[in-house]
Amino acid sequence: MRRRSRPLLLLYASLCLCSALIAQPSQAGPPDPCSLVTTAEVEQVIGKLKGTPTSETLGHGVRCGYDFADEKNEFEIWASEASWSKALHKDAKQPVMVSGLGDEAFMDRGKVDPEAVDLYIRKGATLIVLMTRKSPGDEEKLKTLGKKALGRL
């Protein structure tokens, strides 16, 4: 497992437990995040992939991770129930609201990994979280992929 994924798994595991205590799980569950953006879109925006994305379920959330030919690149997308949205916003290190994406969206830098930027988007009963490594244009990259993902919800 990659360096950044382990802390995120712990964060999301704790949020899964909280989510289960405060919200009824939806019957359908979250969408498969690997289906929300295509590999071609990820390659166009982030960089050349060196394989197919991998998916894993953790509680009420599902993670899709991508491995890149250039190991400096990094991208993950999570899908879960929207009940996590308020807790994640409250725990954000430096939340910046983003308009025009879903019902509510914000970016945060460096909460779990000091080298990361995260985009949280709530649309209806679904929360998607897109993550990449800090780099020039990182916010626009996440917004571009976030718009694609929202179009497939």
N, C-alpha and C positions, 0 to 999 in steps of 0.2 A: 504494500500500500504506500502511496506517495506521502511525503513528509507533511503536506498540508491537509490531507484527507483525514488523518487520525484525529487531530483536534476537532475538526468539523464533525466527525462521527460522534464524538463525545458530546459536543454542543447539541447536536440534533437528537441524540438519544435522550438527553435530559429534557429537551423541549417536547419530545414525543410523550414522555411520561406526564409532563404538565398538561399537554394537549389532551391526553386521554382522561385526565381528571376533570378538565373544565369544559370539554366539548364532546358531543356525541359523534362518533366517527360516521362519516358519510357511507352510504351503502356501496357506492361505486368506487370510492377511494380516489387518490390523486391520479392524474394521467401519467403515462410513461414519459418521463422527461426526455428520453432519447428520441421520441417521436415529435417533439416540439420544435426542434431545429434539425436540418439535414446536415450530413457530414460535409457536403459541398458548401453549405452556408458557413459552417464553422471554419473550414479551410480558407474560404474567401475573406473572412473577417479576422481570424486569429492567426492561422498558419497551417502548413502542411501536416496532416495527421500521419501517424505510423501504425494505424490499425483501426479497428472498429471501436466505437464507444462501448463502455461496460456499464451495466446497470445493477444497482443493488437496492434492496428495500431495508429501511430501518424504521421500525414502528409504523407510524402513519405517513412517513415520507419515503420518497424514492429518489436516488441519486444517479446521475448519468455523468461518467467521467471520460475524458478524452486524453489520449497520449499523443504528443506531437513529435515530429522528426527533430525539431529544434527544442531541446529540453528546457529552454528558457520560457517557452509558451506554456500556458496552463489555462484550462477551462473546465468548469463543472456547471451542471444545472440540476437543481433540486425541484421537486414538486411535492406539495403537501396540502393539508387542509389550511384554509385561511385563518383558522383560530390561532395559529402561531404568529401572525403578523404583528399584533400589538406587543407581545412579549419580545419579539426580535427588535422592534423599533425602540422599545423602552431600554433594551440592553445595548443598543448601538453605541459605538464609540463616538462617531462624528456623523450623525444622520443628516443627509441633505435631501429634501423632498425633490421629487422629479415629477414634472407635470406631463400629461399626455400619454401615460402608460397605465392601462388598467384602471381600477377604481382608486388605487393608491399605490404610490411607488416612492422608494427612497434609496439612496446610495450610502454606503458606509465604507470607510477605509481602515484597515488594520485592526479590526476587532479580534479575529482569531489568528490571523497571520499578518505581521506588519508589512509584508510585501504584497498584500491582496487588496482588491477592491470588489465589493459585492453590490449587486443590484437586486432589491427585493420588490416584487410586483404582486399585488393582490388584485385578483379579478373574481368577483363573486365569491364562491366557496373555495377557491383555489389560490394558493400562494406558490409562486415560482421564485427561485433564488438563483441568480447567475453570478458566477465568480470567475475572476481572472487575476493574473499577476499584474501588479502596477507596471505601466509602460506608457509611452506617449499615445494618447488617443484611447486609453482604456475605457473611459466612461462612454465614449461614442460607440466603441465596439460592443459593450454590454447593452446599450440602448438599441443598437441595430438588431442584435440577436434577440433581445427582449421583445421587440415589435414582431419579429418572425414567430416567436413562441406564442405570443398572445393571439396571433392570427390563427393558430392551430388549436387553441383551447376550445 
